[in-house]
Amino acid sequence: MPTDPRSLPQSALADLADVPATGRWVRSGSARLHVLDYGGPGVPLVMLPGITSPAVTMDFVARELTDLVRPLVVDVRGRGLSDGGGRYTLEEYAEDTEAVIEGLGLERPLLFGHSMGARIAAVTAVRGKVPLAGTVLADPPMSGPGRGPYPTTLDTFLGQLHQAQRGTDADEVAASWPRWPRREQELRARWLASCAEEAVVATHSGFEAEDFFDRWPAVPGPVALLYGADSPVVTAAGAAEARRLLPSAAFAAVPDAGHMIFWDNPAAGLAALRDALRPMPG
């Protein structure tokens, strides 16, 4: 598949002026990866966003954690300011995460991921190539072979991406995500076009070809799993299976939230994340 055009308007780059973080860069093989580092004396928390969420779109989460941890939000390969290319497999994403931890000299960080990022966090933890203080997964896709399709179709993702590529605004984003805070709708409108179509296509395919439950039982503790009480991605049956396979994990259902936990119910989502992080070492 040819590399798709990625673009950012000047207004998107200007968003970074309002983000209380420093842009950091590391290399993972030939790829240059961008990280927003919020600083502070706390234990590092490496944050991995979802399939079409550049790092800046998790600013509203990161800035509410700085009294507890030192958040570092990664522009995952093929999103935001990070380079694209490669195969976009969970193993490759995990190698990128290891490169961030090693390249920035982070000692025993905490690892947090939402959606795609939660899958990446699980694989990184299981690989065990970098010491971690704990792992928090938020609404990891539980689709996979024999488990049915991912609830959001690839056509839906690509339709939104193509809107962004031709130019969109917060009102159009609100048609798909009406519950989101206005600032988050605006950020998505400006930043979604920074996501490579090839990355979205390959990752969505992975949601259905790679089984989360192949890795989940081996995630070392401490580990917590958060999920939206109304999520179609982590259903009641999926949450029950996760509990059965890893009973030592902490679990929390976020009320009045679907898959996009922190966007759907910011206060409850942040409270659940803080509760999950607080007892972890660091």
Accessible surface in RSA format (square Angstrom, percent):
REM  Atomic radii and reference values for relative SASA: ProtOr
REM  Chains: A
REM  Algorithm: Lee & Richards
REM  Probe-radius: 1.40
REM  Slices: 20
REM RES _ NUM      All-atoms   Total-Side   Main-Chain    Non-polar    All polar
REM                ABS   REL    ABS   REL    ABS   REL    ABS   REL    ABS   REL
RES MET A   1   150.14  77.8  73.35  48.5  76.79 182.8  80.35  68.3  69.79  92.5
RES PRO A   2   111.15  81.0  98.26  89.6  12.89  46.9 110.37  91.1   0.78   4.8
RES THR A   3   105.55  75.1  79.99  81.1  25.56  60.9  50.56  67.9  54.99  83.1
RES ASP A   4    26.12  18.3  22.09  22.0   4.04   9.5   1.46   3.4  24.67  24.6
RES PRO A   5   107.29  78.2  93.19  84.9  14.10  51.2 105.25  86.9   2.03  12.6
RES ARG A   6    71.02  29.8  39.00  19.9  32.01  76.2  25.11  34.3  45.91  27.8
RES SER A   7    66.30  56.0  57.18  76.3   9.12  21.0  47.38 100.9  18.92  26.5
RES LEU A   8    42.07  23.4  15.21  10.9  26.86  67.5  15.95  11.2  26.12  70.3
RES PRO A   9    61.98  45.2  48.98  44.7  13.00  47.2  61.04  50.4   0.94   5.8
RES GLN A  10   136.82  76.5 126.29  92.3  10.53  25.1  66.36 141.3  70.46  53.4
RES SER A  11    53.29  45.0  46.38  61.9   6.91  15.9  40.12  85.4  13.17  18.4
RES ALA A  12     0.00   0.0   0.00   0.0   0.00   0.0   0.00   0.0   0.00   0.0
RES LEU A  13    84.03  46.8  76.21  54.5   7.82  19.7  76.53  53.7   7.50  20.2
RES ALA A  14    44.98  41.4  33.19  51.2  11.79  26.8  41.78  58.8   3.20   8.5
RES ASP A  15    17.78  12.5  15.13  15.1   2.65   6.3   3.93   9.2  13.85  13.8
RES LEU A  16    46.56  25.9  36.56  26.2  10.00  25.1  36.81  25.8   9.75  26.2
RES ALA A  17    93.38  85.9  50.80  78.4  42.59  96.9  63.20  89.0  30.18  80.0
RES ASP A  18   106.89  74.9  89.34  88.9  17.55  41.5  30.04  70.7  76.85  76.6
RES VAL A  19     9.94   6.5   1.14   1.0   8.81  21.2   1.69   1.5   8.25  22.4
RES PRO A  20    76.02  55.4  49.95  45.5  26.07  94.8  66.69  55.1   9.34  58.0
RES ALA A  21    26.99  24.8   0.00   0.0  26.99  61.4   4.74   6.7  22.25  58.9
RES THR A  22    86.59  61.6  82.39  83.5   4.21  10.0  50.51  67.9  36.08  54.5
RES GLY A  23    38.19  47.1   0.00   N/A  38.19  47.1  11.26  30.9  26.93  60.3
RES ARG A  24    76.60  32.2  73.97  37.7   2.63   6.3  16.92  23.1  59.68  36.2
RES TRP A  25   135.81  54.5 109.94  53.2  25.87  60.7  89.41  47.7  46.39  75.3
RES VAL A  26    12.66   8.3   3.66   3.3   9.00  21.7  12.25  10.6   0.41   1.1
RES ARG A  27   150.22  63.1 128.66  65.6  21.57  51.3  57.01  77.9  93.21  56.5
RES SER A  28    12.85  10.9   8.16  10.9   4.70  10.8   2.55   5.4  10.31  14.4
RES GLY A  29    73.02  90.1   0.00   N/A  73.02  90.1  46.29 127.0  26.73  59.9
RES SER A  30   104.95  88.7  81.46 108.7  23.49  54.1  51.06 108.7  53.88  75.5
RES ALA A  31     4.33   4.0   1.74   2.7   2.58   5.9   4.12   5.8   0.21   0.5
RES ARG A  32   122.13  51.3 122.13  62.3   0.00   0.0  24.91  34.0  97.22  58.9
RES LEU A  33     0.53   0.3   0.53   0.4   0.00   0.0   0.53   0.4   0.00   0.0
RES HIS A  34     6.78   3.7   6.78   4.7   0.00   0.0   1.88   1.9   4.89   5.7
RES VAL A  35     0.00   0.0   0.00   0.0   0.00   0.0   0.00   0.0   0.00   0.0
RES LEU A  36     5.28   2.9   5.28   3.8   0.00   0.0   5.28   3.7   0.00   0.0
RES ASP A  37     9.75   6.8   6.55   6.5   3.20   7.6   1.48   3.5   8.27   8.2
RES TYR A  38    20.90   9.8   0.73   0.4  20.17  52.5   1.91   1.4  18.98  23.4
RES GLY A  39    25.63  31.6   0.00   N/A  25.63  31.6  24.94  68.4   0.69   1.5
RES GLY A  40    49.96  61.6   0.00   N/A  49.96  61.6  24.27  66.6  25.68  57.5
RES PRO A  41   146.51 106.8 105.50  96.2  41.01 149.1 118.44  97.8  28.07 174.4
RES GLY A  42    26.95  33.2   0.00   N/A  26.95  33.2  19.79  54.3   7.16  16.0
RES VAL A  43    26.31  17.3  15.17  13.7  11.14  26.8  21.16  18.4   5.15  14.0
RES PRO A  44    17.27  12.6  17.27  15.7   0.00   0.0  17.27  14.3   0.00   0.0
RES LEU A  45     0.00   0.0   0.00   0.0   0.00   0.0   0.00   0.0   0.00   0.0
RES VAL A  46     0.00   0.0   0.00   0.0   0.00   0.0   0.00   0.0   0.00   0.0
RES MET A  47     0.00   0.0   0.00   0.0   0.00   0.0   0.00   0.0   0.00   0.0
RES LEU A  48     2.17   1.2   2.17   1.5   0.00   0.0   2.17   1.5   0.00   0.0
RES PRO A  49     0.06   0.0   0.00   0.0   0.06   0.2   0.06   0.1   0.00   0.0
RES GLY A  50     4.27   5.3   0.00   N/A   4.27   5.3   3.33   9.1   0.94   2.1
RES ILE A  51     8.89   5.1   8.02   6.0   0.87   2.1   8.02   5.8   0.87   2.4
RES THR A  52     7.92   5.6   6.26   6.3   1.66   3.9   0.88   1.2   7.03  10.6
RES SER A  53     8.24   7.0   6.56   8.8   1.67   3.9   0.32   0.7   7.92  11.1
RES PRO A  54     1.13   0.8   1.13   1.0   0.00   0.0   1.13   0.9   0.00   0.0
RES ALA A  55     0.45   0.4   0.45   0.7   0.00   0.0   0.45   0.6   0.00   0.0
RES VAL A  56     2.58   1.7   1.21   1.1   1.37   3.3   1.21   1.1   1.37   3.7
RES THR A  57     9.78   7.0   9.78   9.9   0.00   0.0   9.78  13.1   0.00   0.0
RES MET A  58     0.07   0.0   0.07   0.0   0.00   0.0   0.00   0.0   0.07   0.1
RES ASP A  59     0.00   0.0   0.00   0.0   0.00   0.0   0.00   0.0   0.00   0.0
RES PHE A  60    23.52  11.8  20.94  13.0   2.58   6.7  21.34  12.9   2.18   6.2
RES VAL A  61     0.00   0.0   0.00   0.0   0.00   0.0   0.00   0.0   0.00   0.0
RES ALA A  62     0.00   0.0   0.00   0.0   0.00   0.0   0.00   0.0   0.00   0.0
RES ARG A  63    90.41  38.0  76.51  39.0  13.90  33.1  29.36  40.1  61.05  37.0
RES GLU A  64    90.71  52.1  82.73  62.6   7.98  19.0  14.97  29.0  75.74  61.8
RES LEU A  65     0.00   0.0   0.00   0.0   0.00   0.0   0.00   0.0   0.00   0.0
RES THR A  66    60.76  43.2  45.53  46.2  15.22  36.3  22.25  29.9  38.51  58.2
RES ASP A  67   113.35  79.4  68.61  68.3  44.75 105.8  52.53 123.6  60.82  60.7
RES LEU A  68    46.62  26.0  29.60  21.2  17.02  42.8  31.76  22.3  14.85  40.0
RES VAL A  69     3.09   2.0   2.61   2.4   0.48   1.2   2.61   2.3   0.48   1.3
RES ARG A  70    46.30  19.4  46.30  23.6   0.00   0.0   4.66   6.4  41.64  25.2
RES PRO A  71     0.00   0.0   0.00   0.0   0.00   0.0   0.00   0.0   0.00   0.0
RES LEU A  72     0.00   0.0   0.00   0.0   0.00   0.0   0.00   0.0   0.00   0.0
RES VAL A  73     0.00   0.0   0.00   0.0   0.00   0.0   0.00   0.0   0.00   0.0
RES VAL A  74     4.91   3.2   4.91   4.4   0.00   0.0   4.91   4.3   0.00   0.0
RES ASP A  75     2.79   2.0   2.78   2.8   0.00   0.0   0.00   0.0   2.78   2.8
RES VAL A  76     7.99   5.3   6.31   5.7   1.68   4.0   7.78   6.8   0.21   0.6
RES ARG A  77    18.36   7.7  17.96   9.2   0.40   1.0   0.00   0.0  18.36  11.1
RES GLY A  78     0.00   0.0   0.00   N/A   0.00   0.0   0.00   0.0   0.00   0.0
RES ARG A  79     0.42   0.2   0.42   0.2   0.00   0.0   0.42   0.6   0.00   0.0
RES GLY A  80     6.62   8.2   0.00   N/A   6.62   8.2   0.00   0.0   6.62  14.8
RES LEU A  81    48.22  26.9  32.88  23.5  15.33  38.5  36.51  25.6  11.71  31.5
RES SER A  82     1.84   1.6   0.00   0.0   1.84   4.2   0.05   0.1   1.79   2.5
RES ASP A  83    33.00  23.1  29.25  29.1   3.75   8.9  11.46  27.0  21.54  21.5
RES GLY A  84    29.28  36.1   0.00   N/A  29.28  36.1   8.44  23.2  20.84  46.7
RES GLY A  85    26.70  32.9   0.00   N/A  26.70  32.9  25.53  70.0   1.17   2.6
RES GLY A  86    52.74  65.0   0.00   N/A  52.74  65.0  20.13  55.2  32.62  73.1
RES ARG A  87   164.92  69.2 150.20  76.6  14.72  35.0  74.06 101.2  90.86  55.1
RES TYR A  88    10.27   4.8   4.27   2.4   6.00  15.6   4.27   3.2   6.00   7.4
RES THR A  89    35.20  25.0  33.40  33.9   1.80   4.3  34.90  46.9   0.31   0.5
RES LEU A  90    21.43  11.9  20.87  14.9   0.55   1.4  20.87  14.7   0.55   1.5
RES GLU A  91    58.95  33.8  58.95  44.6   0.01   0.0  44.94  86.9  14.02  11.4
RES GLU A  92    24.82  14.3  24.02  18.2   0.80   1.9   5.42  10.5  19.40  15.8
RES TYR A  93     4.34   2.0   2.92   1.7   1.42   3.7   3.12   2.3   1.22   1.5
RES ALA A  94     0.00   0.0   0.00   0.0   0.00   0.0   0.00   0.0   0.00   0.0
RES GLU A  95    84.60  48.6  80.54  60.9   4.07   9.7  19.82  38.3  64.78  52.9
RES ASP A  96     7.33   5.1   7.29   7.3   0.04   0.1   7.09  16.7   0.24   0.2
RES THR A  97     3.42   2.4   2.53   2.6   0.89   2.1   0.81   1.1   2.60   3.9
RES GLU A  98    13.20   7.6  13.20  10.0   0.00   0.0   4.93   9.5   8.27   6.7
RES ALA A  99    17.42  16.0  10.95  16.9   6.46  14.7  15.74  22.2   1.68   4.4
RES VAL A 100     0.17   0.1   0.17   0.2   0.00   0.0   0.17   0.1   0.00   0.0
RES ILE A 101     3.84   2.2   3.58   2.7   0.27   0.6   3.58   2.6   0.27   0.7
RES GLU A 102   114.37  65.7  90.04  68.1  24.33  57.9  40.85  79.0  73.51  60.0
RES GLY A 103    53.94  66.5   0.00   N/A  53.94  66.5  24.44  67.1  29.50  66.1
RES LEU A 104    22.86  12.7   5.68   4.1  17.18  43.2   9.39   6.6  13.48  36.3
RES GLY A 105    57.61  71.0   0.00   N/A  57.61  71.0  35.96  98.7  21.65  48.5
RES LEU A 106    12.22   6.8   0.86   0.6  11.36  28.6   1.91   1.3  10.31  27.8
RES GLU A 107   150.28  86.3 135.12 102.2  15.16  36.1  53.25 103.0  97.03  79.2
RES ARG A 108   125.24  52.6 122.17  62.3   3.07   7.3  56.18  76.8  69.06  41.9
RES PRO A 109     0.11   0.1   0.11   0.1   0.00   0.0   0.11   0.1   0.00   0.0
RES LEU A 110     2.19   1.2   2.19   1.6   0.00   0.0   2.19   1.5   0.00   0.0
RES LEU A 111     0.10   0.1   0.00   0.0   0.10   0.2   0.00   0.0   0.10   0.3
RES PHE A 112     0.00   0.0   0.00   0.0   0.00   0.0   0.00   0.0   0.00   0.0
RES GLY A 113     0.00   0.0   0.00   N/A   0.00   0.0   0.00   0.0   0.00   0.0
RES HIS A 114     0.88   0.5   0.88   0.6   0.00   0.0   0.73   0.8   0.15   0.2
RES SER A 115     3.11   2.6   3.11   4.2   0.00   0.0   1.97   4.2   1.14   1.6
RES MET A 116     0.96   0.5   0.96   0.6   0.00   0.0   0.96   0.8   0.00   0.0
RES GLY A 117     0.00   0.0   0.00   N/A   0.00   0.0   0.00   0.0   0.00   0.0
RES ALA A 118     0.00   0.0   0.00   0.0   0.00   0.0   0.00   0.0   0.00   0.0
RES ARG A 119     3.32   1.4   2.35   1.2   0.97   2.3   2.50   3.4   0.82   0.5
RES ILE A 120     1.22   0.7   1.22   0.9   0.00   0.0   1.22   0.9   0.00   0.0
RES ALA A 121     0.00   0.0   0.00   0.0   0.00   0.0   0.00   0.0   0.00   0.0
RES ALA A 122     0.77   0.7   0.77   1.2   0.00   0.0   0.77   1.1   0.00   0.0
RES VAL A 123     2.10   1.4   2.10   1.9   0.00   0.0   2.10   1.8   0.00   0.0
RES THR A 124     0.19   0.1   0.00   0.0   0.19   0.5   0.00   0.0   0.19   0.3
RES ALA A 125     4.81   4.4   0.20   0.3   4.61  10.5   0.67   0.9   4.13  11.0
RES VAL A 126    45.67  30.1  23.96  21.7  21.71  52.3  25.24  21.9  20.42  55.4
RES ARG A 127    55.03  23.1  27.24  13.9  27.79  66.2  18.51  25.3  36.51  22.1
RES GLY A 128    56.71  69.9   0.00   N/A  56.71  69.9  25.13  69.0  31.58  70.7
RES LYS A 129   133.25  65.0 106.15  65.1  27.10  64.5  68.19  61.4  65.06  69.3
RES VAL A 130     6.71   4.4   2.87   2.6   3.84   9.3   3.05   2.6   3.67   9.9
RES PRO A 131    87.74  63.9  76.25  69.5  11.50  41.8  87.13  71.9   0.61   3.8
RES LEU A 132    30.35  16.9  11.15   8.0  19.19  48.3  11.15   7.8  19.19  51.7
RES ALA A 133     2.90   2.7   2.65   4.1   0.25   0.6   2.75   3.9   0.15   0.4
RES GLY A 134     3.77   4.7   0.00   N/A   3.77   4.7   3.47   9.5   0.30   0.7
RES THR A 135     2.14   1.5   1.99   2.0   0.15   0.4   0.15   0.2   1.99   3.0
RES VAL A 136     0.40   0.3   0.40   0.4   0.00   0.0   0.40   0.3   0.00   0.0
RES LEU A 137     0.00   0.0   0.00   0.0   0.00   0.0   0.00   0.0   0.00   0.0
RES ALA A 138     0.00   0.0   0.00   0.0   0.00   0.0   0.00   0.0   0.00   0.0
RES ASP A 139     0.00   0.0   0.00   0.0   0.00   0.0   0.00   0.0   0.00   0.0
RES PRO A 140     0.00   0.0   0.00   0.0   0.00   0.0   0.00   0.0   0.00   0.0
RES PRO A 141     0.00   0.0   0.00   0.0   0.00   0.0   0.00   0.0   0.00   0.0
RES MET A 142    13.95   7.2   7.99   5.3   5.96  14.2   8.89   7.6   5.06   6.7
RES SER A 143     9.67   8.2   3.26   4.4   6.41  14.8   6.47  13.8   3.20   4.5
RES GLY A 144     3.23   4.0   0.00   N/A   3.23   4.0   0.00   0.0   3.23   7.2
RES PRO A 145    77.74  56.7  56.76  51.7  20.99  76.3  65.84  54.4  11.90  74.0
RES GLY A 146    91.20 112.5   0.00   N/A  91.20 112.5  43.87 120.4  47.32 106.0
RES ARG A 147    93.31  39.2  59.22  30.2  34.09  81.2  24.52  33.5  68.78  41.7
RES GLY A 148    39.85  49.1   0.00   N/A  39.85  49.1  30.68  84.2   9.17  20.5
RES PRO A 149   105.57  76.9  91.24  83.2  14.34  52.1  93.85  77.5  11.72  72.8
RES TYR A 150     7.16   3.3   3.63   2.1   3.53   9.2   0.31   0.2   6.86   8.5
RES PRO A 151    62.69  45.7  25.96  23.7  36.73 133.5  36.51  30.1  26.17 162.7
RES THR A 152    43.25  30.8  38.96  39.5   4.28  10.2  15.33  20.6  27.91  42.2
RES THR A 153    77.68  55.3  73.87  74.9   3.81   9.1  72.94  98.0   4.74   7.2
RES LEU A 154    50.97  28.4  48.45  34.7   2.53   6.3  48.45  34.0   2.53   6.8
RES ASP A 155   116.34  81.5 105.66 105.2  10.68  25.3  31.67  74.5  84.67  84.4
RES THR A 156    61.80  44.0  52.30  53.0   9.50  22.6  36.83  49.5  24.97  37.7
RES PHE A 157    16.22   8.1  14.56   9.0   1.65   4.3  14.68   8.9   1.54   4.4
RES LEU A 158    26.63  14.8  26.63  19.1   0.00   0.0  26.63  18.7   0.00   0.0
RES GLY A 159    34.67  42.8   0.00   N/A  34.67  42.8  31.67  86.9   3.01   6.7
RES GLN A 160    23.79  13.3  21.96  16.0   1.83   4.4  13.01  27.7  10.78   8.2
RES LEU A 161     0.58   0.3   0.55   0.4   0.03   0.1   0.55   0.4   0.03   0.1
RES HIS A 162    82.25  45.0  78.21  54.4   4.03  10.3  55.77  57.5  26.48  30.8
RES GLN A 163    59.51  33.3  58.52  42.8   0.99   2.3   9.47  20.1  50.04  38.0
RES ALA A 164     8.61   7.9   0.04   0.1   8.58  19.5   0.04   0.0   8.58  22.7
RES GLN A 165    64.42  36.0  34.91  25.5  29.51  70.3  20.44  43.5  43.98  33.4
RES ARG A 166   158.02  66.3 115.46  58.9  42.56 101.3  74.32 101.6  83.70  50.7
RES GLY A 167    43.67  53.9   0.00   N/A  43.67  53.9  34.14  93.7   9.53  21.3
RES THR A 168    33.62  23.9   2.87   2.9  30.76  73.3   8.90  12.0  24.73  37.4
RES ASP A 169    79.63  55.8  76.42  76.1   3.21   7.6  35.07  82.5  44.55  44.4
RES ALA A 170     9.00   8.3   5.23   8.1   3.78   8.6   5.23   7.4   3.78  10.0
RES ASP A 171    93.05  65.2  82.23  81.8  10.82  25.6  28.05  66.0  65.00  64.8
RES GLU A 172    50.40  28.9  42.01  31.8   8.40  20.0  26.01  50.3  24.39  19.9
RES VAL A 173    11.39   7.5   7.90   7.2   3.49   8.4  11.39   9.9   0.00   0.0
RES ALA A 174    23.41  21.5  20.94  32.3   2.48   5.6  21.18  29.8   2.24   5.9
RES ALA A 175    89.58  82.4  48.84  75.4  40.74  92.7  61.70  86.9  27.88  73.9
RES SER A 176    50.06  42.3  23.92  31.9  26.14  60.2  13.26  28.2  36.80  51.6
RES TRP A 177    61.86  24.8  60.41  29.2   1.46   3.4  61.68  32.9   0.18   0.3
RES PRO A 178    99.55  72.6  75.86  69.2  23.69  86.1  76.96  63.5  22.60 140.4
RES ARG A 179   116.46  48.9  90.57  46.2  25.89  61.6  61.44  84.0  55.02  33.3
RES TRP A 180    14.80   5.9   6.21   3.0   8.59  20.2   6.12   3.3   8.68  14.1
RES PRO A 181    50.00  36.4  37.81  34.5  12.19  44.3  49.92  41.2   0.08   0.5
RES ARG A 182   117.52  49.3 108.78  55.5   8.75  20.8  59.70  81.6  57.83  35.0
RES ARG A 183    86.75  36.4  82.47  42.0   4.28  10.2  58.71  80.2  28.04  17.0
RES GLU A 184     7.54   4.3   5.40   4.1   2.15   5.1   0.80   1.6   6.74   5.5
RES GLN A 185     7.72   4.3   7.72   5.6   0.00   0.0   0.00   0.0   7.72   5.9
RES GLU A 186    61.03  35.0  59.62  45.1   1.41   3.4  10.00  19.3  51.03  41.7
RES LEU A 187     3.48   1.9   3.48   2.5   0.00   0.0   3.48   2.4   0.00   0.0
RES ARG A 188    14.01   5.9  13.26   6.8   0.75   1.8   3.80   5.2  10.21   6.2
RES ALA A 189    12.02  11.1   3.68   5.7   8.34  19.0   3.92   5.5   8.10  21.5
RES ARG A 190    65.50  27.5  62.50  31.9   3.00   7.1  18.50  25.3  47.00  28.5
RES TRP A 191     2.64   1.1   2.64   1.3   0.00   0.0   2.64   1.4   0.00   0.0
RES LEU A 192     5.84   3.3   5.22   3.7   0.62   1.6   5.84   4.1   0.00   0.0
RES ALA A 193     5.78   5.3   5.38   8.3   0.40   0.9   5.38   7.6   0.40   1.1
RES SER A 194     1.88   1.6   1.38   1.8   0.49   1.1   1.88   4.0   0.00   0.0
RES CYS A 195     0.00   0.0   0.00   0.0   0.00   0.0   0.00   0.0   0.00   0.0
RES ALA A 196     0.85   0.8   0.85   1.3   0.00   0.0   0.85   1.2   0.00   0.0
RES GLU A 197    32.88  18.9  32.88  24.9   0.00   0.0   0.06   0.1  32.82  26.8
RES GLU A 198    24.03  13.8  22.10  16.7   1.92   4.6   6.93  13.4  17.09  14.0
RES ALA A 199     0.00   0.0   0.00   0.0   0.00   0.0   0.00   0.0   0.00   0.0
RES VAL A 200     0.08   0.1   0.08   0.1   0.00   0.0   0.08   0.1   0.00   0.0
RES VAL A 201    32.36  21.3  31.79  28.8   0.57   1.4  31.79  27.6   0.57   1.5
RES ALA A 202    32.27  29.7  20.59  31.8  11.68  26.6  26.58  37.4   5.69  15.1
RES THR A 203     6.91   4.9   4.37   4.4   2.54   6.1   6.31   8.5   0.60   0.9
RES HIS A 204    12.81   7.0  12.81   8.9   0.00   0.0   7.58   7.8   5.23   6.1
RES SER A 205    65.01  54.9  55.62  74.2   9.40  21.6  30.34  64.6  34.67  48.6
RES GLY A 206    10.93  13.5   0.00   N/A  10.93  13.5  10.46  28.7   0.47   1.1
RES PHE A 207     3.47   1.7   3.47   2.1   0.00   0.0   3.47   2.1   0.00   0.0
RES GLU A 208    63.78  36.6  54.48  41.2   9.30  22.1  16.21  31.4  47.57  38.8
RES ALA A 209    66.97  61.6  43.41  67.0  23.55  53.6  48.34  68.1  18.62  49.3
RES GLU A 210    54.02  31.0  49.33  37.3   4.69  11.2  32.55  63.0  21.47  17.5
RES ASP A 211    25.20  17.7  17.13  17.0   8.07  19.1   3.53   8.3  21.67  21.6
RES PHE A 212     5.75   2.9   1.75   1.1   4.00  10.4   5.68   3.4   0.07   0.2
RES PHE A 213    14.19   7.1   6.33   3.9   7.86  20.5   6.56   4.0   7.63  21.8
RES ASP A 214   108.19  75.8  78.21  77.8  29.98  70.9  23.82  56.1  84.37  84.1
RES ARG A 215    70.79  29.7  70.54  36.0   0.25   0.6  17.81  24.3  52.97  32.1
RES TRP A 216     0.00   0.0   0.00   0.0   0.00   0.0   0.00   0.0   0.00   0.0
RES PRO A 217    56.15  40.9  38.63  35.2  17.52  63.7  38.84  32.1  17.32 107.6
RES ALA A 218    62.81  57.8  39.37  60.8  23.45  53.3  50.25  70.8  12.56  33.3
RES VAL A 219     4.80   3.2   0.00   0.0   4.80  11.6   0.00   0.0   4.80  13.0
RES PRO A 220    70.79  51.6  58.91  53.7  11.89  43.2  68.66  56.7   2.13  13.3
RES GLY A 221    58.22  71.8   0.00   N/A  58.22  71.8  20.13  55.3  38.09  85.3
RES PRO A 222    59.08  43.1  49.64  45.2   9.45  34.3  58.43  48.2   0.65   4.1
RES VAL A 223     7.81   5.1   1.52   1.4   6.29  15.1   1.52   1.3   6.29  17.0
RES ALA A 224     2.56   2.4   2.56   3.9   0.00   0.0   2.56   3.6   0.00   0.0
RES LEU A 225     0.00   0.0   0.00   0.0   0.00   0.0   0.00   0.0   0.00   0.0
RES LEU A 226     1.82   1.0   1.82   1.3   0.00   0.0   1.82   1.3   0.00   0.0
RES TYR A 227    27.07  12.6  27.07  15.4   0.00   0.0  10.30   7.7  16.77  20.7
RES GLY A 228     0.63   0.8   0.00   N/A   0.63   0.8   0.00   0.0   0.63   1.4
RES ALA A 229    55.52  51.1  23.82  36.8  31.71  72.1  25.86  36.4  29.66  78.6
RES ASP A 230    95.78  67.1  70.50  70.2  25.28  59.8  32.95  77.6  62.83  62.7
RES SER A 231     8.87   7.5   0.00   0.0   8.87  20.4   0.06   0.1   8.81  12.3
RES PRO A 232    77.01  56.1  61.36  55.9  15.66  56.9  68.96  56.9   8.05  50.0
RES VAL A 233    11.22   7.4   2.63   2.4   8.59  20.7   3.11   2.7   8.11  22.0
RES VAL A 234     2.93   1.9   0.00   0.0   2.93   7.1   0.00   0.0   2.93   7.9
RES THR A 235    64.50  45.9  60.40  61.2   4.10   9.8  54.22  72.8  10.29  15.6
RES ALA A 236    90.02  82.8  69.64 107.5  20.38  46.4  76.18 107.3  13.84  36.7
RES ALA A 237    77.59  71.3  62.79  96.9  14.81  33.7  70.61  99.4   6.99  18.5
RES GLY A 238     9.41  11.6   0.00   N/A   9.41  11.6   8.57  23.5   0.83   1.9
RES ALA A 239     4.23   3.9   4.23   6.5   0.00   0.0   4.23   6.0   0.00   0.0
RES ALA A 240    58.11  53.4  49.48  76.4   8.62  19.6  53.41  75.2   4.70  12.4
RES GLU A 241    40.07  23.0  36.16  27.4   3.91   9.3  13.20  25.5  26.87  21.9
RES ALA A 242     0.00   0.0   0.00   0.0   0.00   0.0   0.00   0.0   0.00   0.0
RES ARG A 243   112.64  47.3 110.10  56.1   2.54   6.0  39.80  54.4  72.84  44.1
RES ARG A 244   164.58  69.1 138.76  70.7  25.82  61.5  76.61 104.7  87.97  53.3
RES LEU A 245    54.23  30.2  38.66  27.7  15.58  39.2  40.89  28.7  13.35  35.9
RES LEU A 246    17.71   9.9  17.71  12.7   0.00   0.0  17.71  12.4   0.00   0.0
RES PRO A 247   109.41  79.7  82.76  75.4  26.65  96.9  85.94  71.0  23.47 145.9
RES SER A 248    98.52  83.2  58.53  78.1  39.98  92.1  56.63 120.6  41.89  58.7
RES ALA A 249     9.86   9.1   0.00   0.0   9.86  22.4   0.00   0.0   9.86  26.1
RES ALA A 250    60.41  55.5  50.10  77.3  10.31  23.5  59.31  83.5   1.10   2.9
RES PHE A 251    35.45  17.7   3.66   2.3  31.80  82.7   4.70   2.8  30.75  88.0
RES ALA A 252    35.56  32.7  29.39  45.4   6.17  14.0  35.56  50.1   0.00   0.0
RES ALA A 253    51.37  47.2  26.64  41.1  24.74  56.3  26.64  37.5  24.74  65.5
RES VAL A 254     1.09   0.7   0.07   0.1   1.02   2.5   1.09   0.9   0.00   0.0
RES PRO A 255    81.07  59.1  79.14  72.1   1.93   7.0  81.07  66.9   0.00   0.0
RES ASP A 256    87.85  61.5  78.39  78.0   9.46  22.4  25.78  60.7  62.07  61.9
RES ALA A 257     0.00   0.0   0.00   0.0   0.00   0.0   0.00   0.0   0.00   0.0
RES GLY A 258    12.80  15.8   0.00   N/A  12.80  15.8  11.68  32.1   1.12   2.5
RES HIS A 259    25.85  14.1  22.16  15.4   3.70   9.5  20.56  21.2   5.29   6.2
RES MET A 260    18.50   9.6  18.00  11.9   0.50   1.2   9.65   8.2   8.85  11.7
RES ILE A 261     0.07   0.0   0.07   0.1   0.00   0.0   0.07   0.1   0.00   0.0
RES PHE A 262     0.00   0.0   0.00   0.0   0.00   0.0   0.00   0.0   0.00   0.0
RES TRP A 263     3.46   1.4   3.18   1.5   0.28   0.7   1.21   0.6   2.25   3.7
RES ASP A 264    23.80  16.7  15.06  15.0   8.74  20.7   0.36   0.8  23.44  23.4
RES ASN A 265    30.36  20.9  28.70  27.7   1.66   4.0   3.45   8.3  26.91  26.0
RES PRO A 266    43.37  31.6  43.37  39.5   0.00   0.0  43.37  35.8   0.00   0.0
RES ALA A 267    78.79  72.4  64.38  99.3  14.41  32.8  72.66 102.3   6.13  16.2
RES ALA A 268    25.38  23.3  15.11  23.3  10.26  23.3  22.15  31.2   3.23   8.6
RES GLY A 269     0.04   0.0   0.00   N/A   0.04   0.0   0.01   0.0   0.03   0.1
RES LEU A 270    23.98  13.4  23.98  17.2   0.00   0.0  23.98  16.8   0.00   0.0
RES ALA A 271    50.93  46.8  45.15  69.7   5.79  13.2  50.36  70.9   0.58   1.5
RES ALA A 272    16.08  14.8   8.90  13.7   7.18  16.3  14.69  20.7   1.39   3.7
RES LEU A 273     0.00   0.0   0.00   0.0   0.00   0.0   0.00   0.0   0.00   0.0
RES ARG A 274    51.72  21.7  51.72  26.4   0.00   0.0  19.65  26.9  32.08  19.4
RES ASP A 275    89.76  62.9  77.99  77.6  11.77  27.8  27.98  65.9  61.78  61.6
RES ALA A 276    12.82  11.8   2.45   3.8  10.37  23.6  10.73  15.1   2.10   5.6
RES LEU A 277     4.45   2.5   0.22   0.2   4.23  10.6   0.22   0.2   4.23  11.4
RES ARG A 278   126.49  53.1 105.75  53.9  20.75  49.4  60.28  82.4  66.22  40.1
RES PRO A 279   108.10  78.8  69.62  63.5  38.49 139.9  81.24  67.1  26.86 167.0
RES MET A 280    17.45   9.0   5.63   3.7  11.82  28.1   6.19   5.3  11.25  14.9
RES PRO A 281    65.69  47.9  53.66  48.9  12.03  43.7  65.50  54.1   0.19   1.2
RES GLY A 282    93.16 114.9   0.00   N/A  93.16 114.9  42.94 117.8  50.21 112.5
END  Absolute sums over single chains surface
CHAIN  1 A    10743.2       7754.6       2988.5       6096.7       4646.5
END  Absolute sums over all chains
TOTAL         10743.2       7754.6       2988.5       6096.7       4646.5
